Amino acid sequence: MTDKPLRIAAATTGHRKLDDAINEFGGSKTFTIIDVEKGRVKNVEVTENPSAALSHGKGPVAAKHLADRGVEIVVAGEIGPGASAILKELGIKIILVKPGEKVLDALRGKGMVKE
């Protein structure tokens, strides 16, 4: 856990914020964006995945969308090689968790939040 403020995006299935389920990256319906400071959740917002309806190239579009929103860490159940490469190029850290796990449980389990 760090004292530095973090902006984390979780690939999610809907609009249930911290109670939503983690999904695979490119095909996720939404991204739950969580601002964490000193291990505490300060803000949570949900944004639609702009690439959800695309048949190909979802990962790069989603990666750019999150980079534009200042995301530093992505949490997902699965990330393809193209999206993974672009996230790394953009300086965004990738954390893989069990698909279907609740966002808050995943953040706690990885030591990113303590509440």
Steps between C-alpha positions, in 0.01 A plus 500: 500500500627847418430848633517638145152565356410239239244484222396141437267369229327166538351333192141439609163371388267786596433796726520351851825683578702317770245216509534432127669189361844510337490408131749451216655825378406571137150354512396653829179702490634763737805615692469584866753772575610523861708777656693366800700707746688357799318169454155658506250532216446872434285488187334241275356558155386271222573568134377308199762304307519684164620181330232261631310492169806453278562159345881544487759724661314551828806498726691791345192724495421420864865553602510846341167591665638412844833674440309817405321477838828483693477132599823356646392140572258270317338207681341235280421131479684464169686729260598412145854544369423812292334686786770383740776639279325834456425536871867436577608755234267753665657428841185340641559208738292184449363290784315178416239361740238229493223585249171559680666622821345816646702817442541583871603143585762506222641834618518375859654171392778680309566737792387813315231594754467430868133582560 
